[in-house]
Amino acid sequence: MRTGPSTPISTCLDRWLLVALACLFALVSQAQIIDEDQLRKVELEAHEGPITCLEPLADGHTIVAGCGDNGGLLFIDTVGWRVTRRLPLNGFKDGPRIRGSRDGRLLLLKELWRFAVEGKGDMKGRHMVIDAATGAVVVDAGTAMDASLSADGSVLAVLDGGTVTLKRLPEGTELRRIDVSQATNAVAVSPDGSTIAVSHRPTEAQLELVPSFRNDKKSLKAALKYRQMITLFDAGTGAVRHVVPEAYDIIRAMAYSPDGSRLLVYSSQDLRAGVAPTAGGNVWNMSMVDRPGYVQQVDAATGDPLRAGFQSLMNEPFLAVSPAGRTLALSSTEGRNKRKLTLYDISSGETLEMIDLEQKHRYDTGEQERHDGRTAYAWLADGRLLIALGGNLGIHTP
């Protein structure tokens, strides 16, 4: 979000939030609202842990589901909705975030924390690439801040400290290292493996690229402390392609659209930026409503910010763009167990449909919906949306 030349960041954020909520209310009032009970329900055989991530494979009929509570991976055949294989995992207690290569050969597993927005920064986790057919480890990147796999399966980028290490796949050999001053939490590789997007704290010179901070020393000083920016690097040479002329809050996650034309950026507010401590003196003791998150977009070719943006109060929601590239599925929450999934037109930002996943706890228990507040969802190749309902699945056809 951009601030005016003489407006404190926290005040401007509050105003933008009110405007965003008003716009959201107006859009939602025109959108179709779908109740969870209207989803087509798919019951799976018993397995350990709730489903926390879904990733379709290239064969068109296999879904890989990651499970919390050390439940490992499930390989599900969508023809008969049978679990065809189970793969135990070590080091992914809260469930892995899964990203597969376009040909279905490789799976990147990222340790997914249940609560990742506590405090100033993000949390390190385990990252590895496995062979989808055998479960064999191709690359064990160990503990790092973030990692990203190119859709063509050729490049793995691992962010740790101020260095991005690029590895050639499937060999796992090191291609090069890119030093990123004041790198923070997120890295993303373009689908063709040619561009690396990295989040970092800004320099004064970089902030002067952002129109709202030019010639405003007061706002610029606060932005140096509380805001973050994104630089796009050439994977082949390590050279800078673009510094995105936008200042973000704490960047938690980034992802490219399937065609590589857009970079989606999820950020949430740094609680130190104009937020008063609670009665107990702890500035972090706040609900998600007090720390809104935003999904903003960047033109991947030019590095320019795009206008359409979206709001989410979910901890690191999945940035799920439909196979056709026209619709974004984005989860949010209105408090404990009040989950929703909204479908947006990715170009205009218009709200298309809202799926209300709110259920009374006793009904969730009765239906064995043992979720922990998170929402897992993914697009199938035919344009249907698959949604985790605890240990089972729901299907929505837009």
C-alpha positions, 0 to 999 in steps of 0.5 A: 500500500502506498502512503501520501507524502505527509501522512503517517504510515499507520494512519494511511494503512487504517484509511486504506483498510477501511476503503478496502473493506467498504469495497469488499462489502460492495463487491460481496453483496453482488457476488454469489455466496455458496454454503459449504453444504452445497459442495460435492463431498468426497469421503476419503479412507481414514488417514492421519492428520487433517489435509493442509495442502493440495497439489494436482499432478500432471497426469490429470487424475492424481492429487497429492495431499499433505497432512498435518500431525505428521500425517505425511503425503497422500496420493489420491486418484481422482477417478475413483477418489481412492488413496493409492499411496501413502508416503510418511515424512519426517520434519513436517509436523504441521504439514508440508506446502507442496509445489510440483513441477509441470511434468509431475516428476518433482515435488517441492516440500516446504515446512508449513507452520501453523502460525507463521505471522507471529513476531517481526519476521517469518520462520525458517523451515525444512525444504526438500525436493522429492521424486514424485514416483518413488518418494526418493529425496532429490535435493535436501535443502535443509533448514532455510527461510524459503525455497521455490521450484520452477514449474519446468522443474529445472531450477530450485532457489533456496533463500537463507540469510542474504543469499539465494542459492540456485540448484540445477534439477534433477542433479541438485548441483549448484548453478550460482549464488545471488547475494541479496542485501537485507533479504527477508522471507520470500523467494519465487522462481518464474515458471521457465526458471529464468527470473528469481524474485526476492523480498528484502528490506529497502535502501533509501535509493530504492525507496525513492523509486516509489512515488509516494516516498519521494521527497518525504523524509519522514515517511521514508525513514519509517519505511526503511524500518518497517517496509519491504521491497522486491527485486527481480534477478536474472537467473542466468547471470544473477544481474538485477532485472527490475526493482519493483517500485512499490513498498510492501509490509512484511512479505510472507509469500510470493508466487507466479501465475501459471503463465508467468505473466504475474507475480503475486505478493502476500504481505501482512503488517509489521505490528511495530508500525504505529501499533500500540502495545496491548494492556499486557504490554505485548504488541504481538498479542493481537488477533488476525483482524488486527494484522490484515494481509494483502495480495498485490500483483506485479507485471512480471515482464516490466516489474510494474505494480498492477492495480488489482489487489485482494485482502486476506486475514488467513495465515499465509493463504495459498495463492491459487490461480486457475489453469486459465489464469483468470481467477484467483482463489484466496482464503480468509477468516473472520475469527476462529473457525469462520473460514471463507474462500473467495474467487476473484477476477484476477485482472479487475479484482472483482469478487465472483463467488464466495464459499462460506466454510463457516460451520459450528464446531459440533457439526465439524466434529460430527462430519470428522472435519478436523481442521486447525483453522487453515484452508487448503485448496487447489485447481484441477486441470478441468477448472474445478476447485478442490477444497480440503474439509478436514480429512475429506474433500469438497469440489466446487465447479465455478 
